[in-house]
């Protein structure tokens, strides 16, 4: 399996200010992970997303506001989301890179796609930036694929719930949104009960996990809940919101995954879905060493190269209870 990587130099120029965790070094760490994964790599420069495709998800007036805001030099979009003059190109090419990978993979026989998207996207709403995100990169590509009649599964393993992505597709039965995230945590959404809401009951699958959850229980949730649901949904494309802030050394949250956990999850996904219809898009992840290792492990895992955990970590009893609660709700719609 080869890896097709989309990135753009503007991602390094998106200035969030001093000491902000969402910093340019994240791009370099992911690039280092790609170089060390041991697979064949083809890289290209992400194009800017077409305005018409961006408008499938975002209000045109919001798009125009972001453009003007950046032209005037930028500043704070909310309490923790910042933009600079260069952020306009960075945001357009972050969304454009995910979208362009669709075209790249359609002509590939054994490859997967990775977009090093900065700024990230899964918190961005139709008309609002939040949580470091300006445009919802994965949602834009999912909406484009849906406009072609494709069935799309979005698997979000960022430690934070992707509230923006969920809001985009809560009423669409042709899009499956699955999120594993730390419960009772920013952005304080992603409740289990959302599976019964909207016009597409069963296709919003939230699995909020207890603080301290490690790979033992996380793998159980992935293998016994996420994989069966995704397989039964039979998507034509899988988009992974690949946030690595659940890593044990990442101080932005309290999950305790190691790099091999990400590799194992990718391997299980690779068993049920074609590599060349799978795209990973960077979301969170703020420990640079963890980002590098987890990126490499994810790509190797999808290729079937699975390694034993380098650290043995155990989850608290509350972790099992959280997964059981999610399973009870999910089983009303899917065979587990």
RALINLIN-V312491 format. One record per residue. N is the residue number from 1. RES is the residue in one letter. PHI is phi in radians with two decimals (none if undefined). D_CENTER is the distance of its C-alpha to the mean C-alpha in whole Angstrom. Layout:
{{N	RES	PHI	D_CENTER} {N	RES	PHI	D_CENTER}}
//
This chain:
{{1	X	none	21} {2	X	-1.75	20} {3	X	-2.12	17} {4	X	-1.78	17} {5	X	-1.96	15} {6	X	-1.86	15} {7	X	-2.75	15} {8	X	-2.56	18} {9	X	-0.99	21} {10	X	-1.08	20} {11	X	-1.09	17} {12	X	-1.44	19} {13	X	-1.71	21} {14	X	-1.09	19} {15	X	-1.74	21} {16	X	-1.71	20} {17	X	1.72	23} {18	X	-1.16	25} {19	X	1.15	23} {20	X	-1.33	20} {21	X	-1.15	17} {22	X	-1.54	15} {23	X	-2.11	17} {24	X	-1.04	18} {25	X	-1.02	18} {26	X	-1.11	15} {27	X	-1.09	15} {28	X	-1.09	18} {29	X	-1.14	17} {30	X	-1.14	14} {31	X	-1.02	17} {32	X	-1.10	19} {33	X	-1.11	17} {34	X	-1.10	17} {35	X	-1.12	21} {36	X	-1.64	21} {37	X	-1.31	19} {38	X	1.44	23} {39	X	-1.85	21} {40	X	-1.19	23} {41	X	-2.21	21} {42	X	-2.08	21} {43	X	-2.04	20} {44	X	-2.51	20} {45	X	-1.48	20} {46	X	-1.09	17} {47	X	-1.41	19} {48	X	-1.25	19} {49	X	-1.18	18} {50	X	-1.18	21} {51	X	-1.01	22} {52	X	-1.11	23} {53	X	-1.33	19} {54	X	-1.08	18} {55	X	-1.29	20} {56	X	-1.13	19} {57	X	-2.06	16} {58	X	-1.93	18} {59	X	-1.09	22} {60	X	-0.96	24} {61	X	-1.20	26} {62	X	-1.19	22} {63	X	-1.02	22} {64	X	-1.10	25} {65	X	-1.08	25} {66	X	-1.08	22} {67	X	-1.04	24} {68	X	-1.13	27} {69	X	-0.99	26} {70	X	-1.23	25} {71	X	-1.03	28} {72	X	-1.50	30} {73	X	1.92	28} {74	X	1.47	25} {75	X	2.50	25} {76	X	-1.57	23} {77	X	-1.53	21} {78	X	-2.67	21} {79	X	-1.08	22} {80	X	-2.31	19} {81	X	-2.03	18} {82	X	-2.18	20} {83	X	-2.41	21} {84	X	-2.17	23} {85	X	-1.02	25} {86	X	-1.41	23} {87	X	-1.22	20} {88	X	-1.08	21} {89	X	-1.15	20} {90	X	-1.08	17} {91	X	-1.19	15} {92	X	-1.13	17} {93	X	-1.43	16} {94	X	-1.12	13} {95	X	-1.20	12} {96	X	-1.19	15} {97	X	-1.17	14} {98	X	-1.10	11} {99	X	-1.08	14} {100	X	-1.16	16} {101	X	-1.12	15} {102	X	-1.02	16} {103	X	-1.12	19} {104	X	-1.13	19} {105	X	-1.35	18} {106	X	-1.13	21} {107	X	-1.86	23} {108	X	-1.89	22} {109	X	-1.62	23} {110	X	-2.50	22} {111	X	-2.60	19} {112	X	-2.23	15} {113	X	-2.00	13} {114	X	-2.33	11} {115	X	-1.86	10} {116	X	-1.49	11} {117	X	-1.58	10} {118	X	-2.52	12} {119	X	-1.22	12} {120	X	-1.21	8} {121	X	-2.44	8} {122	X	-1.29	7} {123	X	-1.61	10} {124	X	-1.17	12} {125	X	-1.66	15} {126	X	-1.00	17} {127	X	-2.36	20} {128	X	-2.72	18} {129	X	-1.53	16} {130	X	-2.89	15} {131	X	0.99	13} {132	X	1.34	13} {133	X	-1.85	12} {134	X	-1.92	14} {135	X	-2.01	13} {136	X	-1.53	10} {137	X	-0.99	9} {138	X	-1.21	7} {139	X	-1.09	10} {140	X	-1.08	13} {141	X	-1.18	12} {142	X	-1.06	12} {143	X	-1.15	15} {144	X	-1.08	17} {145	X	-1.09	17} {146	X	-1.13	18} {147	X	-1.15	21} {148	X	-1.61	22} {149	X	1.57	22} {150	X	-1.34	19} {151	X	-1.65	17} {152	X	-2.16	14} {153	X	-1.90	12} {154	X	-1.89	8} {155	X	-1.88	7} {156	X	-1.98	5} {157	X	-1.84	6} {158	X	-1.06	6} {159	X	-1.20	10} {160	X	-1.80	10} {161	X	-1.16	10} {162	X	-1.48	8} {163	X	-1.05	12} {164	X	-1.16	12} {165	X	-1.15	10} {166	X	-1.02	12} {167	X	-1.09	15} {168	X	-1.17	15} {169	X	-2.16	15} {170	X	-1.05	17} {171	X	-1.87	20} {172	X	-1.94	19} {173	X	-1.21	20} {174	X	-1.60	19} {175	X	-2.19	15} {176	X	-1.69	14} {177	X	-2.02	11} {178	X	-2.12	10} {179	X	-2.24	9} {180	X	-1.81	11} {181	X	-2.70	11} {182	X	-1.27	14} {183	X	-1.34	17} {184	X	0.95	19} {185	X	-2.62	17} {186	X	-0.84	16} {187	X	-1.62	15} {188	X	1.13	17} {189	X	-2.18	16} {190	X	1.43	15} {191	X	-1.43	18} {192	X	-0.98	19} {193	X	-1.11	21} {194	X	-1.08	19} {195	X	-1.12	19} {196	X	-1.74	23} {197	X	-1.77	22} {198	X	1.33	22} {199	X	-1.63	24} {200	X	-2.31	21} {201	X	-0.98	22} {202	X	1.70	20} {203	X	-1.78	17} {204	X	-1.93	15} {205	X	-2.01	15} {206	X	-1.80	14} {207	X	-2.18	15} {208	X	-1.28	16} {209	X	-1.94	17} {210	X	-1.26	20} {211	X	-0.97	20} {212	X	1.62	21} {213	X	-1.05	19} {214	X	-1.94	19} {215	X	-1.10	18} {216	X	-1.06	21} {217	X	-1.41	20} {218	X	-1.07	16} {219	X	-1.11	17} {220	X	-1.07	20} {221	X	-1.10	17} {222	X	-1.19	15} {223	X	-1.28	18} {224	X	-1.72	20} {225	X	-2.06	18} {226	X	-1.15	15} {227	X	-1.13	16} {228	X	-1.06	19} {229	X	-1.14	18} {230	X	-1.08	16} {231	X	-1.09	19} {232	X	-1.21	21} {233	X	-1.19	19} {234	X	0.96	19} {235	X	-1.29	17} {236	X	-1.50	18} {237	X	-2.35	14} {238	X	-2.09	11} {239	X	-1.94	8} {240	X	-1.83	5} {241	X	-1.37	1} {242	X	-1.60	4} {243	X	-1.62	5} {244	X	-1.96	9} {245	X	-1.49	11} {246	X	-1.49	12} {247	X	-1.11	14} {248	X	-1.04	18} {249	X	-1.64	19} {250	X	-1.46	16} {251	X	-1.52	19} {252	X	-1.46	16} {253	X	-2.73	16} {254	X	-2.29	18} {255	X	-1.49	16} {256	X	-2.38	18} {257	X	-1.55	16} {258	X	-1.99	17} {259	X	-1.02	16} {260	X	-1.16	18} {261	X	-1.13	16} {262	X	-1.14	12} {263	X	-1.10	15} {264	X	-1.13	16} {265	X	-1.08	13} {266	X	-1.10	13} {267	X	-1.12	16} {268	X	-1.16	17} {269	X	-1.13	14} {270	X	-1.11	16} {271	X	-1.32	19} {272	X	-2.01	19} {273	X	-2.53	17} {274	X	-1.09	18} {275	X	-1.02	16} {276	X	-1.44	17} {277	X	-2.23	15} {278	X	-2.24	12} {279	X	-2.22	10} {280	X	-1.79	7} {281	X	-2.17	5} {282	X	-1.11	6} {283	X	-1.98	5} {284	X	-1.56	8} {285	X	2.15	10} {286	X	-2.21	14} {287	X	-1.53	16} {288	X	-1.14	17} {289	X	-1.13	19} {290	X	-1.11	16} {291	X	-1.05	13} {292	X	-1.06	16} {293	X	-1.16	17} {294	X	-1.24	13} {295	X	-1.07	12} {296	X	-1.07	16} {297	X	-1.14	16} {298	X	-1.07	13} {299	X	-1.16	14} {300	X	-1.12	18} {301	X	-1.09	17} {302	X	-1.08	15} {303	X	-1.40	19} {304	X	1.60	21} {305	X	-1.73	21} {306	X	-1.82	21} {307	X	-2.03	22} {308	X	-1.25	24} {309	X	-1.02	22} {310	X	-1.33	24} {311	X	-2.34	24} {312	X	-1.74	25} {313	X	-2.11	24} {314	X	-1.95	25} {315	X	-1.47	23} {316	X	-1.27	26} {317	X	-0.97	27} {318	X	-1.12	25} {319	X	-1.17	22} {320	X	-1.07	24} {321	X	-1.10	25} {322	X	-1.14	22} {323	X	-1.19	20} {324	X	-1.09	24} {325	X	-1.11	23} {326	X	-1.15	20} {327	X	-1.06	22} {328	X	-1.08	25} {329	X	-1.26	23} {330	X	-1.15	21} {331	X	-1.16	24} {332	X	-1.31	26} {333	X	-2.14	24} {334	X	-2.39	23} {335	X	-1.41	25} {336	X	-2.00	24}}
//
